Amino acid sequence: MLTVRFENNADRAAIFEVNRLAFARDHEARLVDRLRETSGPSNLSLVAELNGQIVGHILFSPIMIDGTSSLKQATALAPLAVHPGHQYRGVGTALVRDGLIACRRAGHRIIVVLGHPDYYCRFGFTSATDNGMHPPFEVQPGALMVLELAPDALAGVSGIVRYPPAFDEV
């Protein structure tokens, strides 16, 4: 049975490996390690475990939306990784679903993701650009998405999505 839970220190090597395998490189795995160092307890990190083996990982970390007159705190969903041998079996869906519930409980109000619109729209994500937010770099049209976890959290929010420096290394 698949279970989703918060990561613990003993999971770090397995999380690195799942991210490395899922992306066929170690950039995202190193990003997770770097965000642990720089954002620490501000991160929300969950793993999917099947028969005692970690088969998926999701990380939520703090970001800012840099508007013309203010900065607004938000949360980035990145990365989401599923071991290649367990993809297309609902692992990613379980991680996103449970991760969003955990974010809501932790008081996060705005989630931003850079990903496939067809995948993330089923969780309620919509175009960030349509909501007045823009990426700090070139992305595929529609790939930057946003989700409001609290009523009116997006009211008056617009600007450039600013990721921590750790993302520059990916």
Rosetta silent file (secondary structure, phi, psi, omega in degrees, C-alpha in Angstrom):
SEQUENCE: MLTVRFENNADRAAIFEVNRLAFARDHEARLVDRLRETSGPSNLSLVAELNGQIVGHILFSPIMIDGTSSLKQATALAPLAVHPGHQYRGVGTALVRDGLIACRRAGHRIIVVLGHPDYYCRFGFTSATDNGMHPPFEVQPGALMVLELAPDALAGVSGIVRYPPAFDEV
SCORE:     score description
SCORE:     0.000 S_00000001
   1 L     0.000  137.171  179.605    0.000    0.000    0.000 S_00000001
   2 E   -79.417  131.362  174.396    1.231    3.474   -0.900 S_00000001
   3 E  -125.943  144.256  175.220    1.659    5.888    1.986 S_00000001
   4 E  -114.195  131.490 -177.897    2.578    9.565    1.852 S_00000001
   5 E  -148.295  166.686  175.162    4.381   11.039    4.840 S_00000001
   6 E   -69.016  146.150  177.865    6.735   13.844    5.794 S_00000001
   7 L   -68.894  155.324  169.952   10.381   13.158    5.075 S_00000001
   8 L  -128.823  170.877 -175.472   12.806   12.420    7.887 S_00000001
   9 H   -56.782  -32.901 -178.529   16.615   12.588    8.011 S_00000001
  10 H   -69.793  -13.927 -177.677   16.953    8.880    7.227 S_00000001
  11 H   -86.787   -9.126 -167.839   15.161    9.457    3.880 S_00000001
  12 H   -58.963  -44.973 -179.726   17.698   11.862    2.384 S_00000001
  13 H   -64.436  -41.268  179.833   19.755    9.384    0.334 S_00000001
  14 H   -67.310  -37.760  177.887   16.611    7.736   -1.057 S_00000001
  15 H   -64.249  -43.638  177.760   15.109   11.149   -1.909 S_00000001
  16 H   -57.693  -46.408 -176.979   18.292   12.111   -3.748 S_00000001
  17 H   -66.283  -41.687  178.283   18.164    8.850   -5.711 S_00000001
  18 H   -61.641  -44.600  178.500   14.467    9.159   -6.630 S_00000001
  19 H   -65.051  -41.573  179.690   15.031   12.699   -7.913 S_00000001
  20 H   -61.868  -45.342 -179.072   18.163   11.654   -9.817 S_00000001
  21 H   -70.441  -41.593 -177.618   16.390    8.757  -11.492 S_00000001
  22 H   -62.980  -36.180 -177.060   13.154   10.645  -12.208 S_00000001
  23 H  -102.473   -0.246  179.982   14.972   13.470  -13.987 S_00000001
  24 L    55.499   32.210  175.535   17.824   11.329  -15.414 S_00000001
  25 L  -168.288  171.000 -176.875   20.317   13.791  -13.919 S_00000001
  26 L  -104.960    7.901 -178.300   21.215   15.027  -10.455 S_00000001
  27 H   -58.030  -50.291 -178.360   20.337   18.757  -10.792 S_00000001
  28 H   -67.961  -35.848  177.043   16.952   18.485   -9.078 S_00000001
  29 H   -62.716  -41.984  177.661   18.370   16.159   -6.411 S_00000001
  30 H   -68.761  -33.488  176.249   21.055   18.731   -5.636 S_00000001
  31 H   -59.708  -45.445  179.054   18.369   21.445   -5.608 S_00000001
  32 H   -58.131  -47.471  179.192   16.513   19.572   -2.863 S_00000001
  33 H   -60.591  -43.612 -178.271   19.726   19.323   -0.809 S_00000001
  34 H   -66.355  -40.310  177.941   20.508   22.999   -1.368 S_00000001
  35 H   -66.314  -33.101  174.294   16.999   24.102   -0.394 S_00000001
  36 H   -60.926  -41.488 -179.075   17.301   22.087    2.807 S_00000001
  37 H   -67.711  -40.792 -171.675   20.480   24.048    3.599 S_00000001
  38 H   -94.133  -35.076 -178.145   19.076   27.480    2.747 S_00000001
  39 H  -100.747  -23.761  175.519   15.344   27.287    3.540 S_00000001
  40 H    50.713 -123.138 -174.509   15.508   24.633    6.252 S_00000001
  41 H   -69.104   -8.831  176.924   12.328   24.329    8.305 S_00000001
  42 H   -72.796  -17.269  179.731   10.434   26.604    5.908 S_00000001
  43 L   -78.878  153.105  171.766   10.295   23.686    3.452 S_00000001
  44 E  -123.509  114.987 -172.831    7.546   21.113    3.408 S_00000001
  45 E  -125.965  125.779  179.894    8.887   17.814    2.079 S_00000001
  46 E  -124.175  152.914  175.357    6.910   14.597    1.629 S_00000001
  47 E  -122.878  153.065  171.059    7.766   11.130    0.377 S_00000001
  48 E  -105.795  129.399 -176.034    5.668    8.365   -1.108 S_00000001
  49 E  -122.294  134.111  178.550    6.568    4.973    0.304 S_00000001
  50 E  -131.162  119.293 -179.491    5.592    1.588   -1.094 S_00000001
  51 L    51.865   42.405  177.161    6.505   -1.603    0.771 S_00000001
  52 L    80.139    1.586 -179.260    9.144    0.262    2.769 S_00000001
  53 E  -112.649  134.349  176.244   10.769    1.817   -0.321 S_00000001
  54 E   -76.822  121.151 -177.501   10.634    5.527   -1.174 S_00000001
  55 E  -117.416   -2.483  179.446    9.220    5.786   -4.699 S_00000001
  56 E  -160.561  160.415 -178.795    8.346    9.486   -4.846 S_00000001
  57 E  -151.987  145.722  173.874    9.127   12.892   -3.400 S_00000001
  58 E  -140.990  141.950 -179.859    7.643   16.387   -3.447 S_00000001
  59 E  -128.445  135.816  173.063    9.068   19.602   -2.041 S_00000001
  60 E  -119.090  127.856 -177.727    7.361   22.903   -1.265 S_00000001
  61 E  -138.319  157.328 -175.801    9.645   25.849   -0.476 S_00000001
  62 E   -70.409  139.859  173.251    9.248   29.601    0.085 S_00000001
  63 E  -138.116  177.327  177.676    9.375   32.041   -2.823 S_00000001
  64 E  -129.369  150.837  170.360    8.327   35.651   -3.346 S_00000001
  65 E  -109.931  114.551 -172.448    6.158   37.444   -5.865 S_00000001
  66 E   -93.484   96.320  179.838    7.855   40.769   -6.556 S_00000001
  67 L   -89.367  175.768 -177.895    5.187   43.310   -7.420 S_00000001
  68 L   -66.440  -28.714 -177.639    5.620   46.957   -8.301 S_00000001
  69 L  -123.080   -2.564 -177.861    4.773   48.099   -4.798 S_00000001
  70 L  -161.173  164.630  172.109    5.171   45.042   -2.576 S_00000001
  71 E  -107.680  136.803  179.020    6.564   41.567   -2.048 S_00000001
  72 E  -121.794  128.771  178.713    4.120   38.733   -1.460 S_00000001
  73 E   -74.681  140.760  176.853    5.165   35.443    0.081 S_00000001
  74 E  -144.799 -176.969 -178.317    4.225   32.291   -1.814 S_00000001
  75 E  -132.115  133.692  177.907    5.300   28.658   -1.978 S_00000001
  76 E   -94.900  135.751  169.756    6.917   26.809   -4.886 S_00000001
  77 E   -95.476  104.382 -179.376    6.029   23.220   -5.675 S_00000001
  78 E  -177.123  130.173   -6.227    9.362   21.921   -7.009 S_00000001
  79 E   -91.622  166.690  168.271   10.470   19.340   -7.614 S_00000001
  80 E  -114.834  121.526 -176.179    7.954   16.521   -7.897 S_00000001
  81 E  -133.128  136.371  175.166    9.739   13.235   -8.592 S_00000001
  82 E  -128.531  132.136  177.749    8.530    9.664   -9.028 S_00000001
  83 L   -51.841  132.961 -177.339   10.859    6.703   -9.491 S_00000001
  84 H   -52.636  -32.110  179.347   10.674    5.701  -13.194 S_00000001
  85 H   -74.567   -5.383 -177.697    9.545    2.183  -12.264 S_00000001
  86 H  -126.038   10.819  178.559    6.517    3.607  -10.430 S_00000001
  87 L   -72.519  155.511  179.381    5.381    6.391  -12.778 S_00000001
  88 L    64.148   31.042  177.963    1.815    6.474  -14.124 S_00000001
  89 L  -127.697   14.170  176.935    0.503    4.618  -11.074 S_00000001
  90 L    90.791    2.724 -178.864   -0.888    7.525   -9.053 S_00000001
  91 H   -66.248  -48.590  179.305    2.226    8.210   -6.961 S_00000001
  92 H   -61.759  -42.152  178.288    2.617   11.783   -8.214 S_00000001
  93 H   -59.737  -44.994  179.057   -1.086   12.454   -7.814 S_00000001
  94 H   -62.759  -41.013  179.763   -0.991   11.231   -4.204 S_00000001
  95 H   -65.196  -44.986  179.552    2.054   13.410   -3.458 S_00000001
  96 H   -65.094  -48.669 -178.477    0.493   16.551   -4.940 S_00000001
  97 H   -57.450  -52.548 -177.883   -2.891   15.933   -3.298 S_00000001
  98 H   -69.541  -32.972  177.388   -1.447   15.221    0.156 S_00000001
  99 H   -65.123  -41.576  178.371    1.163   17.964   -0.234 S_00000001
 100 H   -66.297  -36.923  175.559   -1.491   20.581   -0.954 S_00000001
 101 H   -62.721  -45.268  179.622   -3.468   19.431    2.077 S_00000001
 102 H   -63.930  -39.054  177.761   -0.335   19.742    4.231 S_00000001
 103 H   -63.523  -43.890  179.153    0.387   23.204    2.786 S_00000001
 104 H   -61.130  -44.613  179.217   -3.146   24.363    3.537 S_00000001
 105 H   -64.218  -31.841 -179.329   -2.862   23.064    7.117 S_00000001
 106 L   -81.871   -2.966  176.933    0.502   24.823    7.514 S_00000001
 107 L    90.790    9.036  175.363   -1.079   28.136    6.491 S_00000001
 108 L   -67.413  143.113 -173.803    0.413   28.469    3.010 S_00000001
 109 L  -113.446  -31.748 -176.517   -1.826   30.643    0.865 S_00000001
 110 E  -132.665  128.292  177.183   -0.382   30.644   -2.670 S_00000001
 111 E  -115.365  132.893  177.797    1.325   27.741   -4.486 S_00000001
 112 E  -118.557  136.990  178.154    3.275   28.301   -7.715 S_00000001
 113 E  -137.545  145.677  172.292    4.421   25.487   -9.993 S_00000001
 114 E  -110.714  109.338 -174.750    6.308   25.310  -13.258 S_00000001
 115 L  -170.775 -163.389 -177.676    5.021   22.226  -15.042 S_00000001
 116 L   -81.131  118.772 -179.228    2.589   20.666  -17.473 S_00000001
 117 H   -56.661  -38.628 -179.138   -0.775   22.473  -17.456 S_00000001
 118 H   -61.854  -31.021 -179.435   -2.658   19.288  -18.357 S_00000001
 119 H   -79.993  -51.745 -171.557   -1.298   17.600  -15.247 S_00000001
 120 H   -78.605  -19.784  179.648   -1.582   20.383  -12.669 S_00000001
 121 H   -63.251  -27.507 -179.275   -4.968   21.809  -13.753 S_00000001
 122 H   -68.446  -13.802  176.487   -6.701   18.787  -12.206 S_00000001
 123 H   -97.765    0.989  178.588   -5.532   20.047   -8.797 S_00000001
 124 L   101.656    2.310  178.215   -6.972   23.503   -9.456 S_00000001
 125 L   -69.447  143.468  176.303   -3.872   25.262  -10.779 S_00000001
 126 E  -129.641  171.294 -178.884   -4.478   28.002  -13.342 S_00000001
 127 E   -59.589  124.906  176.591   -2.237   30.154  -15.501 S_00000001
 128 L   -68.551  -36.149  179.297   -0.056   32.411  -13.378 S_00000001
 129 L   -61.930  -42.253  176.761    0.272   34.822  -16.301 S_00000001
 130 L   -63.296  -22.440  178.422   -3.515   35.143  -16.479 S_00000001
 131 L   -96.730    9.953  175.132   -3.339   36.002  -12.771 S_00000001
 132 L    88.156   11.722  178.975   -0.720   38.745  -13.316 S_00000001
 133 E  -110.344  145.930 -176.327    2.374   36.761  -12.362 S_00000001
 134 E  -134.960  147.543  179.036    5.351   36.201  -14.605 S_00000001
 135 L   -75.434  157.245  178.217    8.416   33.970  -14.456 S_00000001
 136 L   -82.982    2.110 -178.185   11.893   35.478  -14.068 S_00000001
 137 L  -148.762  169.120 -178.362   13.047   33.469  -17.085 S_00000001
 138 L   -70.689  132.410  176.312   11.637   32.133  -20.358 S_00000001
 139 L  -137.485  163.568  175.299    9.170   29.239  -19.988 S_00000001
 140 L   -60.299  142.546  176.909    6.708   27.412  -22.220 S_00000001
 141 L   -55.214  132.974  177.912    3.381   29.275  -22.502 S_00000001
 142 L    82.582   -5.976 -175.111    1.031   28.167  -19.727 S_00000001
 143 L   -75.904  -26.482  176.915    3.744   26.292  -17.797 S_00000001
 144 E   -87.945  118.721 -175.468    3.829   28.726  -14.864 S_00000001
 145 E  -128.286  161.103 -177.132    0.724   28.056  -12.798 S_00000001
 146 E  -138.131  150.474  176.995   -0.699   29.191   -9.512 S_00000001
 147 E  -135.068  129.731  177.449   -3.142   27.834   -6.941 S_00000001
 148 E   -90.992  117.867 -179.742   -4.936   29.863   -4.292 S_00000001
 149 L   -93.061  -18.227  178.861   -5.194   27.867   -1.048 S_00000001
 150 L  -125.835  145.369 -179.617   -6.993   30.544    0.954 S_00000001
 151 L   -54.243  133.552  176.731   -9.894   32.730   -0.179 S_00000001
 152 L    63.564   16.103  179.352   -8.733   35.940   -1.854 S_00000001
 153 L   -62.802  -28.234 -179.351   -5.052   35.055   -1.401 S_00000001
 154 L   -92.103   -2.915 -178.297   -4.414   36.163   -4.992 S_00000001
 155 L   -59.451  120.499  177.073   -6.387   39.416   -4.698 S_00000001
 156 L    75.769    5.462 -178.694   -4.105   42.215   -5.854 S_00000001
 157 L   -91.286  124.906  175.159   -1.116   39.898   -6.284 S_00000001
 158 L  -157.608  161.301  177.575    0.945   40.404   -9.416 S_00000001
 159 E   136.661 -165.155 -178.344    4.575   40.634  -10.392 S_00000001
 160 E   -91.356  131.313  176.425    7.635   38.517  -11.062 S_00000001
 161 E   -75.687  122.885 -177.722    7.922   35.143   -9.322 S_00000001
 162 E  -110.871  115.053  177.780   11.284   35.162   -7.504 S_00000001
 163 L   -90.283  153.623  175.553   12.854   31.823   -6.695 S_00000001
 164 L   -62.320  157.632 -179.544   15.667   31.429   -4.132 S_00000001
 165 H   -53.940  -26.824  179.695   19.229   31.383   -5.547 S_00000001
 166 H   -57.115  -30.716  179.898   19.336   27.582   -5.208 S_00000001
 167 H   -69.773  -23.556  179.256   17.060   27.380   -8.268 S_00000001
 168 H   -65.100  -21.575 -177.427   19.671   29.189  -10.372 S_00000001
 169 H   -82.723  -10.344 -177.457   21.854   26.086  -10.143 S_00000001
 170 L   -88.468    0.000    0.000   19.252   23.854  -11.869 S_00000001
